[in-house]
Amino acid sequence: MSEDHAMQKRQKEESAVKEVLSWIITIGLAVVAALFIKNYVIINANIPSGSMENTIMTGDRLFGNRLAYHGKSPERGDIIIFKFPDNEEENYVKRVVGLPGETVEIREAKIYINGSKTPLTETYLKDEWTVATGPYYFEVPEGSYLVLGDNRNNSWDARYWDNTFVAKEKILGKAVFRYYPIKEAGSLY
């Protein structure tokens, strides 16, 4: 075998090794990027119950923005994904009703914030609220939130929990986009 031929063979082998390494590095970077996005940017949620109907339906899947509350606090009306206060192994999705430091009174299926005479406007409720309509009185601690489902007649929410409030550090993200079912895909706001 001539020296030129041996050199060409070595170059081809080196080129093949470089190509394989290039693919391994590319795939590795893609996996790292996907894990970073999944753990620090986006949270995926599956809706197992009808507690948020008609806003979010049973079986819907959605994305939440994990960065939504970095440097910013949840606002009344936001739909949040959080660690369930009574069992942090479970993630729940509910709507923020009471903010830190507020008093929230529920009576006759109406919500009153800080003693207001005018009830909270809740256009997102599924049906006329007839189950567990009050009276309830909550003093929301600093750094925590009061959350309820949009389907008040069928929602396991703060009205029933042992640990009533969701601490800000237990909020995983703001629900922002329904991606399944495809025909219902779109923004939640």
C-alpha positions in Angstrom: 0.0 0.0 0.0 1.4 3.4 -1.0 1.9 6.1 1.5 -0.7 8.3 -0.3 -3.3 5.6 -0.1 -2.6 4.9 3.6 -2.9 8.7 4.3 -6.2 8.9 2.4 -7.5 5.9 4.4 -6.5 7.6 7.7 -8.2 10.8 6.7 -11.4 9.0 5.8 -11.3 7.2 9.2 -10.7 10.5 11.0 -13.5 12.2 9.0 -15.9 9.4 10.0 -14.9 9.7 13.7 -15.4 13.5 13.5 -18.8 13.0 12.0 -19.9 10.5 14.7 -18.6 12.8 17.4 -20.4 15.7 15.8 -23.7 13.8 16.0 -23.1 12.7 19.6 -22.3 16.3 20.6 -25.4 17.6 18.8 -27.7 15.0 20.3 -26.2 15.6 23.8 -26.7 19.4 23.5 -30.3 18.8 22.4 -31.0 16.6 25.4 -29.4 19.1 27.8 -31.4 21.9 26.2 -34.7 19.9 26.4 -34.0 19.1 30.1 -33.2 22.7 30.8 -36.4 23.9 29.2 -38.5 21.2 30.9 -37.1 21.9 34.3 -36.7 25.6 34.3 -38.9 27.2 31.6 -42.0 25.1 30.8 -44.1 22.8 32.9 -46.5 20.3 31.4 -49.9 19.6 33.0 -52.5 17.0 32.4 -56.0 17.8 33.7 -57.6 14.8 35.4 -60.8 16.3 36.6 -63.5 18.8 35.8 -62.6 21.3 38.5 -61.6 24.0 36.0 -64.4 23.5 33.5 -65.3 25.2 31.2 -62.0 27.0 31.0 -59.9 23.8 31.0 -61.6 20.5 30.4 -61.0 17.0 31.7 -58.2 15.4 29.6 -56.8 18.7 28.4 -53.0 19.1 28.4 -51.3 22.4 28.8 -48.1 24.2 29.2 -47.2 26.5 32.0 -44.5 29.2 32.1 -42.1 28.4 35.0 -40.6 31.9 34.6 -43.9 33.8 34.9 -43.4 34.7 38.6 -39.7 35.3 38.7 -39.6 39.0 39.8 -43.4 39.2 39.6 -46.3 37.9 41.7 -49.4 36.0 40.7 -52.4 38.2 40.1 -56.0 37.6 40.9 -57.5 35.6 38.0 -54.3 33.8 37.0 -54.5 30.1 36.5 -51.6 28.5 38.3 -49.9 25.1 38.4 -48.7 24.3 42.0 -47.8 21.6 44.5 -51.1 20.5 46.2 -50.7 21.8 49.8 -52.1 18.6 51.4 -49.9 16.2 49.3 -46.9 17.9 47.5 -46.4 14.8 45.3 -49.5 16.0 43.3 -49.7 19.0 41.1 -52.9 21.0 40.9 -54.3 23.6 38.5 -56.6 26.3 40.0 -57.4 30.0 39.7 -56.0 32.7 42.1 -58.8 34.3 44.0 -57.1 35.7 47.1 -53.8 37.5 47.3 -51.3 37.8 50.2 -52.6 39.8 53.1 -56.2 39.9 51.9 -59.3 38.8 53.6 -61.7 36.7 51.4 -65.3 36.1 52.4 -67.5 33.7 50.5 -71.2 34.0 51.1 -74.2 33.0 49.0 -71.9 32.0 46.1 -70.2 35.4 45.9 -66.6 36.4 46.8 -65.9 39.6 48.7 -62.3 40.9 49.0 -61.2 43.0 52.0 -64.8 43.7 53.1 -65.9 45.1 49.8 -69.7 45.5 49.4 -69.3 44.5 45.7 -68.6 40.9 44.9 -65.8 39.8 42.7 -66.8 39.5 39.0 -66.2 36.0 37.9 -67.2 35.5 34.2 -65.2 32.3 34.0 -67.5 30.2 36.3 -68.9 27.1 34.6 -72.4 27.2 36.0 -74.4 28.9 38.7 -72.5 28.2 41.9 -74.8 26.1 44.2 -72.4 23.8 46.2 -70.4 24.9 49.2 -71.4 28.6 48.7 -70.4 29.8 52.1 -70.1 31.2 54.5 -66.3 31.0 54.4 -63.9 33.5 55.7 -60.1 33.4 54.9 -57.2 35.5 55.9 -54.6 34.9 53.3 -51.1 34.9 54.9 -48.3 36.9 53.4 -46.5 34.9 50.7 -49.5 32.7 50.1 -52.6 32.6 47.8 -56.2 31.4 48.0 -57.1 29.3 44.9 -60.5 27.9 43.7 -61.6 25.9 40.7 -63.8 27.5 38.0 -66.3 24.7 38.4 -67.2 25.5 42.0 -69.9 22.9 42.1 -67.3 20.1 41.4 -63.9 21.4 42.6 -61.7 20.0 45.3 -60.2 23.4 46.2 -59.2 25.6 49.2 -62.7 25.4 50.7 -62.0 21.7 51.6 -58.2 21.4 52.1 -56.5 20.9 55.4 -53.7 23.3 54.3 -55.9 26.0 52.8 -53.3 28.3 51.1 -50.7 27.9 48.4 -47.3 29.3 49.3 -45.6 31.3 46.5 -42.6 28.9 46.5 -44.9 26.0 45.8 -46.2 27.6 42.6 -44.6 25.8 39.6 -45.8 28.2 36.9 -48.6 30.1 35.2 -50.8 28.0 32.9 -50.6 29.7 29.6 -51.3 27.4 26.6 -53.6 24.4 25.9 -51.9 22.1 23.4 -54.3 19.1 23.5 -56.8 18.4 22.2 -55.4 20.0 19.0 -58.8 21.5 18.0 -58.9 23.4 21.3 -55.2 24.4 21.2 -54.5 28.0 22.1 -53.8 30.6 24.8 -55.7 30.4 28.1 -55.8 34.2 28.3 
